[in-house]
Amino acid sequence: MASPKVLASVNLLVLRVSWRLPLTHYSSQTPTTADLERVVAACRELIETRFGGEPDYGVAAVLLGDGSILTGTSPDFPNPSTTVCHETEPYLAAFRLNQPILASLCLHRTEDDYFVALSPCGICQERLMMHGPDPFVGVPEPEDSTQVRWIRLDKMMPYYWQRVFD
Ligand SMILES: [Zn+2]
């Protein structure tokens, strides 16, 4: 039986390989400004169509490599520990469709009827990293959170833990 140290090394190798496969598979593409505006519009449209005038709801939208946009949302489950991010639905669908994610945004409508951008949480950043360090993520402008600023994922994760394997 292999020692725990050997097993840990093997596990790290598997993790490393599984992480790198998408990076070699997906080509780096830069979305246009119009594409990114479509992502914002898709979020706003889903909030309007799914939740009507109800405040305090959020959704997500992603731009795929083929130019299509996927949206998603998640309920507040009765047991809060089972809650998932709004990004989860389009992230999983992108994998099903074998499409790279070029941009990702989460938008939330506040009680005051403002649409504010929510930066991807740490878990979503981790999930998005399988699409490489290049995807754009929507973050709030520092002075006005109703305005979306698009930045590269690697700008959010300058010390990403797998960098030591590069
Ligand atoms: Zn998240």
py3Dmol code that shows the C-alpha trace and the ligand (Angstrom):
import py3Dmol

protein = """\
ATOM      1  CA  MET A   1       0.000   0.000   0.000  1.00  0.00           C
ATOM      2  CA  ALA A   2       1.316   3.434  -0.917  1.00  0.00           C
ATOM      3  CA  SER A   3       2.309   5.811   1.812  1.00  0.00           C
ATOM      4  CA  PRO A   4       0.113   8.796   2.551  1.00  0.00           C
ATOM      5  CA  LYS A   5       2.824  11.056   1.130  1.00  0.00           C
ATOM      6  CA  VAL A   6       2.811   9.198  -2.204  1.00  0.00           C
ATOM      7  CA  LEU A   7      -0.971   9.236  -2.333  1.00  0.00           C
ATOM      8  CA  ALA A   8      -0.986  12.973  -1.688  1.00  0.00           C
ATOM      9  CA  SER A   9       1.458  13.470  -4.545  1.00  0.00           C
ATOM     10  CA  VAL A  10      -0.683  11.391  -6.876  1.00  0.00           C
ATOM     11  CA  ASN A  11      -3.793  13.304  -5.885  1.00  0.00           C
ATOM     12  CA  LEU A  12      -2.053  16.609  -6.544  1.00  0.00           C
ATOM     13  CA  LEU A  13      -0.921  15.335  -9.939  1.00  0.00           C
ATOM     14  CA  VAL A  14      -4.458  14.300 -10.872  1.00  0.00           C
ATOM     15  CA  LEU A  15      -5.774  17.661  -9.738  1.00  0.00           C
ATOM     16  CA  ARG A  16      -3.104  19.448 -11.718  1.00  0.00           C
ATOM     17  CA  VAL A  17      -3.755  17.477 -14.893  1.00  0.00           C
ATOM     18  CA  SER A  18      -7.531  17.832 -14.630  1.00  0.00           C
ATOM     19  CA  TRP A  19      -7.122  21.565 -14.184  1.00  0.00           C
ATOM     20  CA  ARG A  20      -4.832  21.962 -17.149  1.00  0.00           C
ATOM     21  CA  LEU A  21      -6.864  20.018 -19.691  1.00  0.00           C
ATOM     22  CA  PRO A  22      -9.459  22.751 -20.232  1.00  0.00           C
ATOM     23  CA  LEU A  23      -6.736  25.360 -20.559  1.00  0.00           C
ATOM     24  CA  THR A  24      -5.194  23.545 -23.501  1.00  0.00           C
ATOM     25  CA  HIS A  25      -8.609  22.788 -24.951  1.00  0.00           C
ATOM     26  CA  TYR A  26     -10.067  26.260 -24.786  1.00  0.00           C
ATOM     27  CA  SER A  27      -8.580  29.027 -26.838  1.00  0.00           C
ATOM     28  CA  SER A  28      -8.336  32.454 -25.340  1.00  0.00           C
ATOM     29  CA  GLN A  29     -10.935  34.762 -26.834  1.00  0.00           C
ATOM     30  CA  THR A  30     -11.641  38.364 -25.978  1.00  0.00           C
ATOM     31  CA  PRO A  31     -15.296  39.379 -25.883  1.00  0.00           C
ATOM     32  CA  THR A  32     -16.323  42.617 -27.514  1.00  0.00           C
ATOM     33  CA  THR A  33     -17.829  45.514 -25.590  1.00  0.00           C
ATOM     34  CA  ALA A  34     -21.148  44.688 -27.240  1.00  0.00           C
ATOM     35  CA  ASP A  35     -20.887  41.089 -25.997  1.00  0.00           C
ATOM     36  CA  LEU A  36     -20.306  42.282 -22.433  1.00  0.00           C
ATOM     37  CA  GLU A  37     -23.239  44.673 -22.689  1.00  0.00           C
ATOM     38  CA  ARG A  38     -25.387  41.731 -23.788  1.00  0.00           C
ATOM     39  CA  VAL A  39     -24.391  39.885 -20.614  1.00  0.00           C
ATOM     40  CA  VAL A  40     -25.522  42.809 -18.453  1.00  0.00           C
ATOM     41  CA  ALA A  41     -28.773  43.070 -20.422  1.00  0.00           C
ATOM     42  CA  ALA A  42     -29.408  39.324 -20.052  1.00  0.00           C
ATOM     43  CA  CYS A  43     -29.099  39.601 -16.277  1.00  0.00           C
ATOM     44  CA  ARG A  44     -31.471  42.533 -16.093  1.00  0.00           C
ATOM     45  CA  GLU A  45     -33.964  40.815 -18.379  1.00  0.00           C
ATOM     46  CA  LEU A  46     -33.998  37.644 -16.285  1.00  0.00           C
ATOM     47  CA  ILE A  47     -34.541  39.592 -13.079  1.00  0.00           C
ATOM     48  CA  GLU A  48     -37.442  41.416 -14.725  1.00  0.00           C
ATOM     49  CA  THR A  49     -39.052  38.365 -16.312  1.00  0.00           C
ATOM     50  CA  ARG A  50     -38.545  35.924 -13.450  1.00  0.00           C
ATOM     51  CA  PHE A  51     -39.138  38.177 -10.451  1.00  0.00           C
ATOM     52  CA  GLY A  52     -41.223  41.022 -11.866  1.00  0.00           C
ATOM     53  CA  GLY A  53     -41.086  44.000  -9.562  1.00  0.00           C
ATOM     54  CA  GLU A  54     -39.931  41.997  -6.536  1.00  0.00           C
ATOM     55  CA  PRO A  55     -36.717  43.376  -5.061  1.00  0.00           C
ATOM     56  CA  ASP A  56     -33.847  41.554  -3.419  1.00  0.00           C
ATOM     57  CA  TYR A  57     -33.330  38.912  -6.088  1.00  0.00           C
ATOM     58  CA  GLY A  58     -30.228  38.082  -8.071  1.00  0.00           C
ATOM     59  CA  VAL A  59     -29.278  36.251 -11.231  1.00  0.00           C
ATOM     60  CA  ALA A  60     -26.175  35.458 -13.230  1.00  0.00           C
ATOM     61  CA  ALA A  61     -25.267  35.361 -16.899  1.00  0.00           C
ATOM     62  CA  VAL A  62     -22.248  34.052 -18.746  1.00  0.00           C
ATOM     63  CA  LEU A  63     -20.952  34.584 -22.269  1.00  0.00           C
ATOM     64  CA  LEU A  64     -19.817  31.379 -23.980  1.00  0.00           C
ATOM     65  CA  GLY A  65     -17.180  30.898 -26.633  1.00  0.00           C
ATOM     66  CA  ASP A  66     -19.792  30.446 -29.360  1.00  0.00           C
ATOM     67  CA  GLY A  67     -21.284  33.869 -28.534  1.00  0.00           C
ATOM     68  CA  SER A  68     -24.361  32.557 -26.793  1.00  0.00           C
ATOM     69  CA  ILE A  69     -25.385  33.665 -23.313  1.00  0.00           C
ATOM     70  CA  LEU A  70     -26.591  31.412 -20.525  1.00  0.00           C
ATOM     71  CA  THR A  71     -28.437  32.718 -17.498  1.00  0.00           C
ATOM     72  CA  GLY A  72     -29.222  31.237 -14.124  1.00  0.00           C
ATOM     73  CA  THR A  73     -30.535  31.874 -10.668  1.00  0.00           C
ATOM     74  CA  SER A  74     -30.963  30.019  -7.419  1.00  0.00           C
ATOM     75  CA  PRO A  75     -33.603  30.078  -4.701  1.00  0.00           C
ATOM     76  CA  ASP A  76     -33.009  30.705  -1.038  1.00  0.00           C
ATOM     77  CA  PHE A  77     -33.345  27.098   0.055  1.00  0.00           C
ATOM     78  CA  PRO A  78     -35.091  26.401   3.400  1.00  0.00           C
ATOM     79  CA  ASN A  79     -31.805  25.098   4.756  1.00  0.00           C
ATOM     80  CA  PRO A  80     -29.369  27.956   4.056  1.00  0.00           C
ATOM     81  CA  SER A  81     -26.390  25.601   4.082  1.00  0.00           C
ATOM     82  CA  THR A  82     -27.663  24.111   0.795  1.00  0.00           C
ATOM     83  CA  THR A  83     -27.780  27.430  -1.045  1.00  0.00           C
ATOM     84  CA  VAL A  84     -25.746  27.726  -4.237  1.00  0.00           C
ATOM     85  CA  CYS A  85     -24.643  30.793  -6.149  1.00  0.00           C
ATOM     86  CA  HIS A  86     -26.633  32.095  -9.106  1.00  0.00           C
ATOM     87  CA  GLU A  87     -23.622  31.357 -11.301  1.00  0.00           C
ATOM     88  CA  THR A  88     -23.841  27.622 -10.628  1.00  0.00           C
ATOM     89  CA  GLU A  89     -26.554  26.910 -13.208  1.00  0.00           C
ATOM     90  CA  PRO A  90     -24.786  28.523 -16.200  1.00  0.00           C
ATOM     91  CA  TYR A  91     -21.372  27.196 -15.111  1.00  0.00           C
ATOM     92  CA  LEU A  92     -22.665  23.618 -15.141  1.00  0.00           C
ATOM     93  CA  ALA A  93     -24.499  24.153 -18.435  1.00  0.00           C
ATOM     94  CA  ALA A  94     -21.305  25.495 -20.037  1.00  0.00           C
ATOM     95  CA  PHE A  95     -19.597  22.229 -19.152  1.00  0.00           C
ATOM     96  CA  ARG A  96     -22.518  20.223 -20.542  1.00  0.00           C
ATOM     97  CA  LEU A  97     -22.279  22.175 -23.797  1.00  0.00           C
ATOM     98  CA  ASN A  98     -18.465  21.901 -23.858  1.00  0.00           C
ATOM     99  CA  GLN A  99     -18.165  25.657 -24.223  1.00  0.00           C
ATOM    100  CA  PRO A 100     -15.602  27.960 -22.608  1.00  0.00           C
ATOM    101  CA  ILE A 101     -16.879  30.785 -20.450  1.00  0.00           C
ATOM    102  CA  LEU A 102     -15.551  34.121 -21.675  1.00  0.00           C
ATOM    103  CA  ALA A 103     -17.368  36.396 -19.209  1.00  0.00           C
ATOM    104  CA  SER A 104     -19.428  36.012 -16.051  1.00  0.00           C
ATOM    105  CA  LEU A 105     -21.660  38.426 -14.189  1.00  0.00           C
ATOM    106  CA  CYS A 106     -23.947  38.311 -11.152  1.00  0.00           C
ATOM    107  CA  LEU A 107     -26.493  41.097 -10.798  1.00  0.00           C
ATOM    108  CA  HIS A 108     -28.741  41.778  -7.811  1.00  0.00           C
ATOM    109  CA  ARG A 109     -31.740  44.088  -7.520  1.00  0.00           C
ATOM    110  CA  THR A 110     -31.823  45.865  -4.187  1.00  0.00           C
ATOM    111  CA  GLU A 111     -34.765  46.928  -2.030  1.00  0.00           C
ATOM    112  CA  ASP A 112     -34.277  50.415  -3.482  1.00  0.00           C
ATOM    113  CA  ASP A 113     -34.679  48.994  -7.013  1.00  0.00           C
ATOM    114  CA  TYR A 114     -31.031  49.408  -7.971  1.00  0.00           C
ATOM    115  CA  PHE A 115     -29.228  46.770  -9.980  1.00  0.00           C
ATOM    116  CA  VAL A 116     -25.851  46.219  -8.354  1.00  0.00           C
ATOM    117  CA  ALA A 117     -23.017  44.041  -9.586  1.00  0.00           C
ATOM    118  CA  LEU A 118     -21.807  41.324  -7.232  1.00  0.00           C
ATOM    119  CA  SER A 119     -18.246  40.146  -7.668  1.00  0.00           C
ATOM    120  CA  PRO A 120     -17.896  36.361  -7.988  1.00  0.00           C
ATOM    121  CA  CYS A 121     -17.371  34.713  -4.624  1.00  0.00           C
ATOM    122  CA  GLY A 122     -14.270  32.662  -3.937  1.00  0.00           C
ATOM    123  CA  ILE A 123     -15.971  29.405  -4.874  1.00  0.00           C
ATOM    124  CA  CYS A 124     -17.189  30.794  -8.195  1.00  0.00           C
ATOM    125  CA  GLN A 125     -13.715  32.162  -8.888  1.00  0.00           C
ATOM    126  CA  GLU A 126     -12.355  28.692  -8.261  1.00  0.00           C
ATOM    127  CA  ARG A 127     -14.932  27.113 -10.587  1.00  0.00           C
ATOM    128  CA  LEU A 128     -14.310  29.729 -13.261  1.00  0.00           C
ATOM    129  CA  MET A 129     -10.568  29.073 -13.185  1.00  0.00           C
ATOM    130  CA  MET A 130     -11.076  25.857 -15.165  1.00  0.00           C
ATOM    131  CA  HIS A 131     -11.725  28.204 -18.091  1.00  0.00           C
ATOM    132  CA  GLY A 132      -8.298  29.725 -17.610  1.00  0.00           C
ATOM    133  CA  PRO A 133      -7.147  32.975 -16.071  1.00  0.00           C
ATOM    134  CA  ASP A 134      -8.584  34.961 -19.000  1.00  0.00           C
ATOM    135  CA  PRO A 135     -12.364  35.072 -18.497  1.00  0.00           C
ATOM    136  CA  PHE A 136     -13.819  38.468 -17.699  1.00  0.00           C
ATOM    137  CA  VAL A 137     -15.737  38.871 -14.468  1.00  0.00           C
ATOM    138  CA  GLY A 138     -18.119  41.705 -13.682  1.00  0.00           C
ATOM    139  CA  VAL A 139     -17.326  43.647 -10.527  1.00  0.00           C
ATOM    140  CA  PRO A 140     -18.910  46.834  -9.172  1.00  0.00           C
ATOM    141  CA  GLU A 141     -17.294  50.157  -9.928  1.00  0.00           C
ATOM    142  CA  PRO A 142     -15.813  51.347  -6.622  1.00  0.00           C
ATOM    143  CA  GLU A 143     -17.723  54.645  -6.686  1.00  0.00           C
ATOM    144  CA  ASP A 144     -20.965  53.309  -8.145  1.00  0.00           C
ATOM    145  CA  SER A 145     -21.926  49.665  -7.623  1.00  0.00           C
ATOM    146  CA  THR A 146     -24.710  49.958 -10.234  1.00  0.00           C
ATOM    147  CA  GLN A 147     -21.983  50.210 -12.874  1.00  0.00           C
ATOM    148  CA  VAL A 148     -20.228  47.039 -14.002  1.00  0.00           C
ATOM    149  CA  ARG A 149     -16.486  47.017 -14.424  1.00  0.00           C
ATOM    150  CA  TRP A 150     -15.069  44.079 -16.388  1.00  0.00           C
ATOM    151  CA  ILE A 151     -11.732  42.687 -15.247  1.00  0.00           C
ATOM    152  CA  ARG A 152      -9.793  39.521 -15.996  1.00  0.00           C
ATOM    153  CA  LEU A 153     -10.205  36.688 -13.516  1.00  0.00           C
ATOM    154  CA  ASP A 154      -6.470  36.623 -12.823  1.00  0.00           C
ATOM    155  CA  LYS A 155      -6.718  40.213 -11.555  1.00  0.00           C
ATOM    156  CA  MET A 156      -8.994  38.903  -8.798  1.00  0.00           C
ATOM    157  CA  MET A 157      -6.690  35.996  -8.020  1.00  0.00           C
ATOM    158  CA  PRO A 158      -3.088  37.202  -8.319  1.00  0.00           C
ATOM    159  CA  TYR A 159      -1.931  34.592  -5.812  1.00  0.00           C
ATOM    160  CA  TYR A 160      -4.041  31.699  -7.058  1.00  0.00           C
ATOM    161  CA  TRP A 161      -2.899  28.582  -5.261  1.00  0.00           C
ATOM    162  CA  GLN A 162      -2.134  26.491  -8.361  1.00  0.00           C
ATOM    163  CA  ARG A 163       0.353  29.048  -9.671  1.00  0.00           C
ATOM    164  CA  VAL A 164       3.133  27.123  -7.910  1.00  0.00           C
ATOM    165  CA  PHE A 165       2.637  24.338 -10.470  1.00  0.00           C
ATOM    166  CA  ASP A 166       3.168  26.596 -13.492  1.00  0.00           C
TER     167      ASP A 166
END
"""
ligand_1 = """\
1
ZN
Zn -20.344 32.160 -5.959
"""
view = py3Dmol.view(width=600, height=400)
view.addModel(protein, "pdb")
view.setStyle({"model": 0}, {"cartoon": {"style": "trace"}})
view.addModel(ligand_1, "xyz")
view.setStyle({"model": 1}, {"stick": {}})
view.zoomTo()
view.show()
